[in-house]
Amino acid sequence: MNAEAAANWVQRETWRTTMLLAYQSLGVVYGDLSISPLYVYKSTFADDITHTDSNDEILGVLSFVFWTLTLVPLIKYVSIVLRAHDNGEGGTFALYSLICRHANVSLLPNRQLADEELSTYSLERPPEEVAHGSRVRRWLEGHRSLKTALLVMVMIGTCMVIGDGVLTPVISVFSAVSGLELSLSKHQHEYAVTPITCAIIVFLFALQHYGTHRVGFLFAPIILAWLICMSALGVYNIIYWNPQVYMALNPMYMLKFLRKTKKSGWMSLGGIVLCMTGSEAMFADLGHFSYSAIQLAFTSLVYPALILGYMGQAAYLTRHHNFDSSYQIGYYISVPEAVRWPVLVLAIMASVVGSQAIISGTFSIINQSQALSCFPRVKVVHTSAKVHGQIYIPEINWMLMVLCIAVTVGFRDTKHMGNASGLAVITVMLVTTCLTSLVMMLCWQRPPALALAFFVFFGSIEALYFSASLTKFLDGAWVPLLLALILVAVMFVWHHTTVKKYEFDLHNKVTMEWLLALCDRLGMVRVPGIGLVYTDLTSGVPANFSRFVTNLPAFHRVLVFVCVKSVPVPRVLPAERYLVGRVGPAGHRSYRCIVRYGYRDVHQDVDSFETELVESLASFIRLDALFRCSDARSDADYERENAFTVIGSNPLRRRISYDDTHDSASSVEIRVDSMTGSGTNTVELAAVPTAARVVKRVRFLVDPGSPEVEDKQMLEELHELCEAREAGTAFIMGHSHVKAKPGSSLLRRLAIGYGYNFLRRNCRGPDVVLRVPPASLLEVGMVYVL
């Protein structure tokens, strides 16, 4: 195969993959957006305006819908915002993490230079170019109030996405089931639609713990069938009722609409904004697909189908004006009676798919918030071992279900549901516009004038819809505002207290020299085993451990200070996850291990984590011994507090393999063998069988003649590590209680003393999140006075 043929083959395979991803994205990304025609016209004509014989209202609304779909989803999201991804990930927190990497605006002061060496920690420009080229960056970094305002804005956007996770299933399923109104009397309709909607919602949330991978293959065909059905009905209505409806695409119809309807027309924009529902999903779900796949699916299928669907409804309404009740402005009135029942069934199935997409997105964004210390700890269940990112959060799932049922029973009509959903949707879009403008300046290094033009153009459009949605406050729009107020308060209290606890730990940490001196005075006893001391600090000895050894002068023979840290990247490669260094002299057998996770990473179970930690420590011991023998520097240079080695990507690490075939072990022996003909020596920590328990064998392959083979200190240290591993591992964690400083304001005392402690007691503990076995857990009480 010549080069040209190979290039053509690669290009064909790329297009084939893109086409497949575009097809699959229909069910995951576009479910919510595709079913918006079910309720847009119905919400728009609810109260504010009426449909008259002149058709100015319906044509004006169609013109608004067309240009809104063109300017916001097509131009803003598909052409611009989708490019602002974070290593392929999208969403509010992806934008925030991008900004945090290019400017020091994170409020949690645990940033390390080593984090910038991560493969996924990519910068658009070298730091030396960025440092002198952005006044905005220096302005943000110099004002803590601006950092706080940026974080609060991100939290508001996140909370509105969660609110959308409540409102979208309600309005989608309710609007789909409302098709029964044309077949039932008004009395029957009132007592049938709401119970059926609630039953479908309960069924939908009850299936969440199974994961979407079991039925996900059905999502794309359902949405594809719905889009084709909607397009066919649209073409039929256009040809049969009013082929001239395309004239409404002229933007002059929008001005004519506003001139005629005045204030009522402006208020009706709160219903038109629902045509964009689900646009944010294109960006939020970018990590599951690709930019080209999402762009192809929207421009070639979703966008044309939506336009045809809206035009078809408008064409029918231009020839029908006298309705008995306002609900007949809905979608089903334009569906021919012969196919109304099949369309109803298909619409209900599509609404369930659209609801599933936003529920999964809600789980995902809460998981990201938790990873960045912006949400209380909750249990995260990964429902698929093959598909990354499919998660289920039990507490959030049942809360969403209860809220969905409450909204359904409380409102019982599309008007109030649409008002609530519209405000949540447009608020998220405003936050995305603001963050994308910052990304343009800080990350892409575009001129501030260009970012300002983007912000003013799209921000003014969204501000118009936002103002119209706010006028519906008493008619349902208060629901997302109330949810956002509660959630922002919870997130801000949790994040603020977490930052203050970190600062308290930072201020009260002690040095290893102080600990060694204390050991000499108290006659410290070293017990067999490995002690893993969990701390948020990346340097020093945490105050809870010093409190522990002061009251109980004994700790494990091998001591490891473990810092599980989230970095502002979506994922950390396994080869770059562990940073290992010494704490104190080598003879003390104390280490520090910083374990880095991205905000979309899956935390390991305790067995694999413990195994990889021991492997990393053994690799570090080997490398440290090799460097000591080959370098003339003093021991003090290797025992610096902040000196770390990335374990996993170093080429000197030849291989570390575990052999699980042995039944058990009771003791450990070390031997150095010369492998005849292989050109290598083997340093092996071998297991001696016993019936006690299952243990593992560690084997290291090293080059012949390597000075580490002759390093008795290294062999002794490996021997002690293996003996400690056999003796068992204890997990030492702090059990904190927080209270406000004397003289604090009433608000601070309520937020810290009551709010945070209530959340801490009623949410998952760090031992559950880190999957620590209860039998090996040792908690140390600690009071934080903040």
C-alpha positions in Angstrom: 0.0 0.0 0.0 1.6 3.3 -1.1 1.5 6.5 1.0 -1.5 8.0 -1.0 -3.6 4.9 -0.6 -2.8 4.7 3.1 -3.8 8.3 3.6 -7.1 7.7 1.8 -7.8 4.7 3.9 -7.1 6.7 7.1 -9.3 9.5 5.9 -12.2 7.0 5.2 -11.8 5.4 8.6 -11.8 8.9 10.2 -15.0 9.8 8.4 -16.6 6.4 9.3 -15.8 7.0 13.0 -17.1 10.5 12.8 -20.4 9.3 11.2 -20.8 6.7 13.9 -20.2 9.1 16.7 -22.6 11.6 15.1 -25.3 8.9 15.0 -24.7 7.9 18.6 -24.7 11.6 19.8 -28.4 11.9 18.7 -29.5 9.9 21.7 -27.2 11.3 24.3 -26.8 15.0 23.3 -29.8 16.0 21.3 -32.7 14.3 23.1 -33.7 17.4 25.0 -33.3 19.8 22.1 -35.2 17.6 19.7 -38.4 17.5 21.8 -38.6 21.2 22.4 -41.3 21.7 19.6 -43.7 19.8 21.9 -44.0 22.9 24.2 -42.5 26.0 22.7 -45.6 27.4 20.9 -47.9 26.2 23.8 -45.8 28.1 26.3 -45.5 31.2 24.1 -49.2 31.6 23.5 -50.2 30.7 27.1 -51.3 34.1 28.3 -49.2 36.9 27.0 -50.3 37.0 23.4 -53.2 35.6 21.4 -53.3 34.0 17.9 -55.3 36.4 15.7 -56.5 36.2 12.1 -53.7 38.5 10.8 -51.1 35.7 11.6 -48.6 38.4 12.7 -48.2 36.7 16.1 -47.4 33.2 14.8 -45.2 34.4 12.0 -43.3 36.7 14.4 -42.8 33.8 16.9 -41.6 31.6 14.1 -39.1 34.3 13.0 -37.8 34.5 16.6 -37.5 30.8 16.9 -35.6 30.5 13.6 -33.1 33.3 14.4 -32.7 32.2 18.0 -31.8 28.6 16.8 -29.5 30.0 14.2 -27.6 32.5 16.3 -27.3 30.7 19.6 -27.1 26.9 19.1 -25.7 27.0 15.5 -23.3 30.0 15.6 -22.4 30.4 19.3 -22.2 26.8 20.4 -21.3 24.8 17.3 -18.9 27.4 15.8 -17.3 29.0 18.9 -18.0 27.5 22.3 -17.3 23.9 21.3 -13.8 24.9 20.5 -13.3 26.0 24.2 -12.9 22.4 25.4 -10.6 21.2 28.1 -8.8 18.2 26.5 -12.0 17.2 24.8 -14.2 17.9 27.9 -16.9 20.5 27.9 -19.3 22.2 30.3 -19.2 24.9 33.0 -16.4 23.3 35.0 -14.3 22.6 31.9 -14.3 26.3 31.2 -13.5 27.1 34.8 -10.6 24.6 34.9 -9.2 26.1 31.7 -9.2 29.6 33.3 -7.7 28.2 36.5 -4.8 26.7 34.6 -4.0 29.9 32.7 -4.6 32.2 35.7 -4.1 31.7 39.4 -7.8 32.2 40.3 -8.5 29.1 42.3 -9.3 29.8 45.9 -7.9 26.5 47.1 -4.1 27.2 47.6 -2.8 23.7 46.8 -1.3 24.5 43.4 2.1 22.9 42.6 4.6 23.5 39.8 4.7 19.7 39.3 1.0 19.8 38.2 2.0 21.9 35.2 4.1 19.0 33.9 1.0 16.8 33.4 0.3 15.8 29.9 -3.2 17.0 30.1 -2.2 20.3 31.7 -1.7 21.9 28.3 -1.4 25.7 27.9 -2.4 27.6 24.7 0.7 29.7 25.0 4.0 29.4 26.9 3.8 30.9 30.4 6.5 33.5 29.6 4.3 34.8 26.7 1.1 34.8 28.7 2.7 36.5 31.8 3.4 39.8 30.0 0.4 39.8 27.7 -2.7 39.8 29.8 -3.8 42.6 31.9 -7.1 40.8 32.6 -5.1 37.8 34.1 -3.2 40.1 36.4 -6.3 41.9 37.3 -8.1 38.7 38.3 -5.2 37.3 40.2 -4.8 40.5 42.2 -8.3 40.7 43.6 -9.6 37.9 45.8 -13.1 39.4 45.5 -13.0 38.8 41.7 -11.9 35.2 42.2 -14.8 34.7 44.6 -17.2 36.3 42.1 -15.9 34.0 39.3 -16.4 31.0 41.5 -19.9 32.1 42.5 -20.8 32.6 38.8 -19.6 29.1 38.0 -21.7 27.8 41.0 -24.8 29.6 39.7 -24.4 28.0 36.3 -23.9 24.6 37.9 -27.0 25.0 40.1 -29.1 26.0 37.1 -28.0 22.9 35.3 -29.1 20.9 38.3 -32.3 22.8 38.3 -32.7 21.9 34.6 -32.3 18.3 35.7 -35.5 18.8 37.7 -37.5 20.8 35.2 -36.6 19.1 31.9 -38.0 15.7 32.7 -41.2 17.3 34.0 -41.9 19.5 31.0 -40.7 16.9 28.5 -42.8 14.0 29.7 -45.8 16.2 30.6 -45.9 17.8 27.2 -45.6 14.4 25.5 -48.3 12.9 27.6 -50.5 16.0 27.0 -51.3 14.6 23.6 -54.0 12.6 25.3 -56.0 15.9 25.7 -57.2 15.6 22.2 -58.7 12.2 22.8 -60.1 12.8 26.3 -62.6 15.2 27.8 -61.3 18.1 29.8 -62.3 16.4 33.1 -60.7 13.1 32.1 -57.6 15.0 30.9 -57.0 16.6 34.3 -57.1 13.3 36.1 -55.1 11.3 33.6 -52.1 13.3 32.4 -50.6 14.2 35.8 -50.7 10.6 37.2 -49.3 9.2 34.0 -46.5 11.7 34.0 -45.6 11.0 37.6 -45.6 7.2 36.9 -43.2 7.7 33.9 -41.0 9.9 36.0 -40.8 7.3 38.9 -40.1 4.6 36.4 -37.3 6.7 34.8 -35.5 7.4 38.1 -36.0 3.9 39.3 -34.0 2.6 36.4 -31.0 4.9 36.9 -29.0 2.6 39.1 -28.8 0.1 36.2 -27.0 2.6 34.0 -27.7 3.7 30.5 -25.3 1.3 28.8 -27.9 -1.5 29.0 -30.6 0.4 26.9 -28.4 3.2 25.5 -28.3 1.5 22.1 -32.0 2.3 21.8 -31.6 6.1 22.4 -30.1 7.1 19.0 -32.7 5.1 16.9 -35.6 6.7 19.0 -34.3 10.3 18.5 -33.5 9.6 14.8 -37.1 8.3 14.3 -38.5 11.3 16.1 -36.5 13.8 14.0 -37.5 12.1 10.8 -41.2 12.0 11.9 -41.1 15.6 12.9 -39.5 16.6 9.6 -42.0 14.6 7.6 -44.9 16.2 9.5 -43.4 19.6 9.0 -43.0 19.2 5.3 -46.6 17.9 5.0 -48.0 20.8 6.9 -46.0 23.3 4.9 -47.1 21.9 1.6 -50.7 21.2 2.6 -51.5 24.3 4.6 -49.2 27.3 3.8 -46.2 27.0 1.4 -45.6 30.7 2.0 -44.7 30.3 5.7 -41.0 30.5 4.8 -41.5 34.3 4.5 -41.4 34.4 8.3 -37.6 33.8 8.1 -37.3 37.5 7.3 -36.2 39.2 10.6 -38.6 42.1 9.8 -41.3 39.8 11.1 -39.7 40.0 14.6 -39.9 43.8 14.6 -43.4 43.7 13.3 -44.3 41.2 16.1 -42.8 43.4 18.8 -44.4 46.6 17.5 -47.9 45.0 17.5 -47.7 43.1 20.8 -45.5 45.6 22.7 -45.0 44.5 26.4 -46.9 41.3 25.9 -44.7 40.2 23.0 -41.6 40.9 25.1 -42.9 38.8 28.0 -43.7 36.0 25.5 -40.0 35.6 24.8 -39.9 33.6 28.0 -41.7 30.9 26.1 -39.7 31.2 22.9 -36.4 30.7 24.8 -37.4 27.1 25.3 -36.5 26.4 21.7 -32.9 26.4 22.9 -33.4 23.9 25.7 -30.7 21.3 25.5 -28.2 23.5 23.6 -25.9 23.4 26.5 -25.8 19.6 26.3 -23.9 19.9 23.1 -21.0 21.4 25.1 -21.5 19.5 28.3 -21.4 16.1 26.6 -18.5 16.9 24.3 -16.2 14.5 26.2 -18.2 11.5 25.2 -18.0 12.3 21.5 -15.9 14.7 19.3 -16.3 18.2 18.0 -16.7 17.1 14.4 -19.3 14.5 15.3 -21.5 16.9 17.3 -21.1 19.6 14.6 -22.1 17.1 11.9 -25.1 15.8 13.7 -26.5 19.2 14.5 -25.9 20.9 11.1 -27.0 18.0 8.9 -29.9 16.6 10.8 -31.0 18.2 14.1 -31.1 21.8 13.0 -33.0 21.2 9.7 -35.5 18.9 11.4 -36.2 21.5 14.1 -36.7 24.3 11.6 -39.0 22.1 9.5 -40.9 21.1 12.6 -41.5 24.7 13.8 -42.4 25.8 10.3 -44.9 23.0 9.9 -46.7 23.9 13.1 -46.7 27.6 12.1 -48.1 26.7 8.7 -51.0 24.8 10.3 -51.7 27.6 12.8 -51.8 30.2 10.0 -54.9 28.5 8.7 -56.5 27.7 12.1 -57.4 30.5 14.5 -60.6 29.6 16.4 -59.7 27.1 19.2 -61.9 26.1 22.1 -59.0 26.3 24.6 -55.5 27.5 24.7 -54.0 24.0 25.1 -54.8 23.3 21.5 -52.0 25.6 20.4 -49.8 22.6 21.3 -47.9 20.3 19.0 -50.4 17.5 18.5 -53.1 19.7 17.0 -51.0 20.0 13.9 -50.6 16.2 13.7 -53.0 14.4 11.3 -55.5 12.4 13.2 -54.6 9.2 11.4 -51.0 9.1 12.8 -51.7 10.9 16.1 -51.4 7.8 18.3 -48.1 6.5 16.8 -46.7 10.1 17.1 -47.8 10.3 20.7 -46.0 7.0 21.6 -42.9 8.1 19.8 -42.9 11.5 21.5 -43.2 9.9 24.9 -40.2 7.7 24.1 -38.2 10.6 22.9 -39.1 12.6 26.0 -37.8 9.8 28.2 -34.5 9.8 26.2 -34.2 13.6 26.5 -34.9 13.4 30.2 -32.3 10.6 30.6 -29.6 12.8 29.0 -30.1 15.7 31.4 -30.3 13.4 34.4 -26.9 11.8 33.4 -25.5 15.3 32.9 -26.7 16.4 36.3 -24.9 13.4 37.9 -21.7 14.3 35.9 -21.6 17.9 36.9 -22.2 17.1 40.6 -19.3 14.7 40.4 -17.1 17.4 38.9 -18.2 19.9 41.6 -17.4 17.4 44.3 -13.9 16.7 42.8 -13.2 20.5 42.9 -14.4 20.7 46.6 -17.5 22.7 45.6 -20.1 20.1 46.7 -20.6 17.9 49.7 -19.3 14.4 49.4 -21.8 11.9 47.9 -21.6 8.3 46.8 -20.7 7.9 43.2 -21.4 4.6 41.5 -19.9 3.8 38.2 -22.5 1.8 36.3 -20.3 0.6 33.4 -16.8 -0.9 33.5 -16.4 -0.3 29.8 -17.9 3.2 29.2 -16.1 5.9 31.1 -18.2 8.6 32.7 -21.5 6.7 33.2 -22.2 7.3 36.9 -25.1 7.1 39.3 -25.5 9.1 42.5 -28.2 7.5 44.7 -28.9 10.5 47.0 -29.1 13.0 44.1 -31.3 10.6 42.1 -34.0 10.3 44.7 -33.9 14.0 45.5 -34.4 14.8 41.8 -37.3 12.3 41.6 -39.1 13.8 44.6 -38.6 17.4 43.2 -39.8 16.3 39.7 -43.0 14.8 41.2 -43.5 17.9 43.4 -43.2 20.2 40.4 -45.5 18.1 38.3 -48.2 17.9 40.9 -47.8 21.5 41.9 -48.0 23.1 38.5 -50.0 20.6 36.4 -49.7 22.8 33.3 -47.1 23.6 30.6 -47.2 27.3 31.2 -45.7 27.3 34.7 -43.3 24.5 33.8 -42.1 26.4 30.7 -41.5 29.6 32.7 -39.4 27.7 35.2 -37.4 25.8 32.7 -36.8 28.9 30.5 -35.1 30.8 33.3 -32.8 27.9 34.1 -31.8 27.4 30.5 -31.0 31.1 29.7 -29.1 31.6 33.0 -26.7 28.7 32.1 -26.2 30.2 28.7 -25.3 33.6 30.2 -22.7 32.0 32.4 -21.2 30.1 29.5 -21.0 33.4 27.5 -19.1 35.1 30.3 -16.7 32.2 30.8 -16.1 31.8 27.1 -15.2 35.5 26.9 -12.6 35.0 29.6 -11.2 31.9 27.8 -10.8 33.9 24.6 -8.6 36.4 26.4 -6.8 34.3 29.0 -6.4 31.0 27.1 -6.6 31.8 23.4 -4.9 35.2 23.8 -7.3 36.9 21.5 -7.6 40.7 21.6 -10.0 41.9 24.4 -12.0 43.8 21.8 -12.9 40.5 20.1 -13.9 38.9 23.4 -15.9 41.9 24.3 -17.7 41.8 20.9 -18.6 38.1 21.5 -19.8 39.0 25.0 -21.9 42.0 23.9 -23.5 40.3 20.9 -24.5 37.0 22.4 -24.9 38.4 25.9 -27.4 41.0 24.7 -29.5 38.3 23.0 -29.5 36.2 26.1 -30.1 39.2 28.4 -33.2 40.0 26.4 -34.6 36.5 27.0 -33.4 36.5 30.6 -35.3 39.7 31.4 -38.4 38.3 29.8 -38.1 35.1 31.9 -37.7 37.1 35.1 -41.1 38.7 34.5 -42.6 35.2 35.0 -41.2 35.0 38.5 -44.6 34.6 40.2 -45.8 32.2 37.4 -43.2 29.5 38.0 -39.9 31.1 37.4 -39.3 31.3 41.2 -38.6 27.5 41.2 -35.2 27.5 39.6 -34.2 30.7 41.5 -35.2 29.0 44.8 -33.3 25.8 43.9 -30.3 27.8 42.8 -30.3 29.9 46.0 -30.3 26.8 48.2 -27.7 25.0 46.1 -25.4 28.0 45.8 -25.6 28.5 49.6 -24.7 24.8 50.1 -21.8 24.8 47.6 -20.4 28.1 48.8 -20.5 27.1 52.5 -18.8 23.8 51.7 -16.1 25.3 49.5 -15.4 28.3 51.8 -15.1 26.1 54.9 -12.9 23.6 53.0 -10.6 26.4 52.0 -10.5 27.7 55.6 -9.8 24.2 56.9 -6.9 23.9 54.5 -5.5 27.3 55.6 -5.9 26.2 59.2 -3.9 23.0 58.5 -1.3 25.0 56.6 -0.9 27.3 59.5 -0.8 24.6 62.2 1.4 22.0 60.5 4.7 21.0 62.1 8.0 20.1 60.6 9.5 16.6 60.5 12.4 17.9 62.7 9.8 18.7 65.4 8.3 15.3 65.1 11.7 13.6 65.3 12.6 15.6 68.4 9.3 14.7 69.9 9.9 11.0 69.2 13.2 11.2 71.1 11.6 12.8 74.1 8.5 10.5 74.3 10.3 7.3 73.5 8.2 6.7 70.4 7.4 3.1 69.5 7.3 1.9 65.9 4.7 -0.9 65.4 4.7 -3.3 62.4 2.7 -2.3 59.3 2.1 0.6 57.0 0.3 3.7 58.3 -1.4 5.8 55.6 -2.0 9.3 57.1 -4.5 11.1 54.9 -4.0 14.9 54.7 -4.8 17.7 52.3 -1.3 19.2 52.8 1.4 18.7 50.2 4.2 19.5 52.7 4.8 19.3 56.4 3.2 17.1 59.1 -0.5 17.7 59.6 -1.7 18.9 63.0 -4.0 15.9 63.4 -1.1 13.5 63.2 1.0 15.5 65.7 -2.0 15.4 68.0 -2.2 11.6 67.5 1.4 10.9 68.4 1.4 13.3 71.3 -1.4 11.4 73.0 -0.4 7.9 71.8 3.4 7.8 71.2 3.4 5.0 68.6 3.1 4.8 64.9 3.7 2.3 62.1 7.1 1.2 60.9 6.5 2.6 57.4 4.6 5.9 57.5 3.1 7.4 54.4 1.5 10.9 54.3 -1.1 10.5 51.5 -2.6 13.6 49.8 -5.4 12.8 47.4 -5.6 15.9 45.3 -7.8 17.1 42.5 -6.1 19.1 39.8 -7.9 21.3 37.2 -7.7 18.9 34.4 -10.3 16.3 33.2 -8.0 13.3 33.6 -4.6 12.4 34.9 -2.7 9.6 33.1 -2.0 6.6 35.4 1.7 7.0 34.7 1.6 10.5 36.1 -0.7 10.0 39.0 1.8 9.4 41.9 4.3 11.9 43.2 6.5 10.3 45.9 9.1 11.8 48.1 10.8 11.3 51.5 9.8 13.0 54.8 12.9 13.1 57.0 16.0 10.9 56.7 15.9 7.6 54.9 16.2 5.6 58.1 13.0 7.0 59.4 11.0 5.2 56.7 8.6 8.1 56.2 7.3 9.1 52.8 4.9 11.5 51.2 2.7 10.4 48.3 0.6 12.9 46.4 -2.1 11.1 44.4 -3.5 13.3 41.6 -6.9 12.9 40.0 -8.7 15.0 37.4 -12.3 16.1 37.8 -13.6 13.3 35.6 -11.3 10.5 36.9 -12.6 7.4 38.6 -11.2 6.9 42.0 -9.6 3.5 42.5 -10.9 0.9 45.0 -8.8 0.5 48.1 -7.2 -2.8 47.0 -5.8 -1.5 43.7 -4.9 1.8 45.3 -3.0 0.1 48.1 -1.2 -2.2 45.6 -0.2 0.7 43.3 0.9 2.8 46.3 3.3 0.0 47.5 4.6 -0.4 43.9 5.2 3.3 43.7 7.1 3.3 47.0 9.2 0.4 45.9 10.0 2.1 42.6 10.9 5.3 44.5 13.2 3.4 46.8 15.1 1.9 43.8 15.4 5.2 42.0 16.5 7.0 45.1 19.2 4.4 45.8 20.3 4.6 42.1 20.6 8.4 42.3 22.4 8.3 45.6 25.0 6.0 44.1 25.4 7.8 40.8 25.2 11.4 42.1 27.7 13.2 44.4 25.1 15.2 46.2 24.6 14.8 49.9 21.8 13.0 51.6 20.2 16.2 52.6 19.5 17.0 49.0 17.4 13.9 48.6 15.5 14.5 51.8 14.1 17.9 51.0 10.5 18.4 52.0 9.3 19.3 48.6 11.4 17.0 46.4 9.2 14.5 44.6 9.6 11.9 41.9 6.9 11.1 39.4 6.5 7.3 39.6 5.2 5.5 36.5 6.7 7.5 33.6 10.3 7.3 34.6 12.3 5.2 32.0 14.5 3.8 34.8 11.5 1.8 36.1 11.8 -1.3 34.2 9.0 -3.5 35.5 7.1 -4.1 38.7 4.9 -7.2 38.5 2.6 -8.8 41.1 2.1 -12.5 41.2 -1.2 -13.4 42.7 -0.9 -17.2 42.2 0.5 -17.8 45.7 -2.1 -18.9 48.3 -0.6 -17.1 51.2 2.5 -16.0 53.0 3.7 -15.8 56.5 7.2 -14.4 56.1 9.3 -12.7 53.5 12.8 -13.4 52.2 14.9 -11.3 49.8 17.2 -12.8 47.3 19.4 -11.5 44.5 19.7 -14.0 41.6 21.7 -13.9 38.5 19.5 -15.0 35.5 21.8 -17.0 33.3 21.8 -15.8 29.7 19.2 -13.1 30.4 21.6 -10.2 31.0 19.6 -9.1 34.1 19.5 -9.5 37.8 16.4 -10.0 39.8 15.6 -8.5 43.2 12.7 -10.5 44.4 10.5 -10.1 47.5 9.2 -13.7 47.5 6.3 -15.1 49.5 6.6 -18.2 51.8 3.3 -20.1 51.8 1.1 -20.3 54.9 -2.7 -20.7 55.3 -3.1 -17.3 56.9 -4.1 -15.0 54.1 -3.4 -14.1 50.5 -0.3 -11.9 49.9 1.6 -10.7 46.9 5.1 -11.0 45.6 7.0 -8.1 44.1 9.8 -8.7 41.6 12.1 -6.0 40.3 14.3 -6.4 37.2 17.5 -4.3 37.1 20.4 -4.0 34.8 23.5 -6.1 35.6 26.2 -4.2 37.3 23.8 -1.7 38.6 25.1 -0.2 41.8 21.6 -0.6 43.4 22.1 -4.4 43.6 25.0 -3.8 45.9 23.2 -1.1 47.9 22.5 -2.9 51.2 20.4 0.1 52.4 18.1 -0.2 49.5 17.6 -3.9 50.0 17.0 -3.4 53.7 14.4 -0.7 52.9 12.6 -2.9 50.4 12.6 -5.7 52.9 11.0 -3.5 55.6 8.4 -2.3 53.1 7.5 -5.8 52.2 7.3 -6.9 55.9 5.2 -3.9 56.7 2.9 -4.7 53.7 2.5 -8.2 55.1 1.7 -6.9 58.6 -1.2 -4.9 57.3 -2.2 -1.4 56.5 -3.9 1.2 58.7 -5.7 4.2 57.3 -5.4 7.2 59.6 -7.9 10.0 58.9 -9.0 13.2 60.7 -12.5 13.4 62.1 -13.1 17.1 62.1 -15.5 19.4 63.9 -15.7 23.0 62.8 -16.7 26.0 64.8 -16.5 29.8 64.2 -14.0 32.0 66.0 -15.3 33.9 69.0 -16.5 37.3 67.8 -17.6 36.1 64.4 -20.7 37.5 62.7 -24.0 35.8 63.1 -24.0 34.8 59.4 -20.5 33.2 59.7 -21.5 31.3 62.9 -24.6 30.0 61.2 -22.8 29.0 58.0 -19.8 27.4 59.6 -21.0 26.2 63.0 -24.4 24.9 61.8 -24.5 24.7 58.0 -21.2 23.0 57.4 -21.4 20.7 60.4 -24.9 19.7 59.3 -23.7 18.8 55.8 -20.7 17.0 57.2 -22.8 14.8 59.5 -25.4 14.0 56.8 -23.1 13.4 53.8 -20.6 10.8 53.0 -17.5 10.8 55.1 -14.0 10.9 53.4 -13.5 7.3 54.3 -16.5 6.3 52.2 -15.5 8.4 49.3 -12.0 7.1 49.4 -13.4 3.5 49.9 -11.4 2.9 53.1 -12.3 -0.5 54.8 -13.9 0.2 58.2 -11.8 -2.5 59.9 -8.6 -0.7 59.0 -9.7 2.8 59.7 -8.3 4.9 62.6 -9.9 8.4 63.0 -8.3 11.2 64.9 -10.6 13.9 66.3 -9.8 17.5 65.4 -11.5 20.8 66.2 -11.1 23.6 63.6 -11.6 27.1 64.9 -12.2 29.1 61.8 
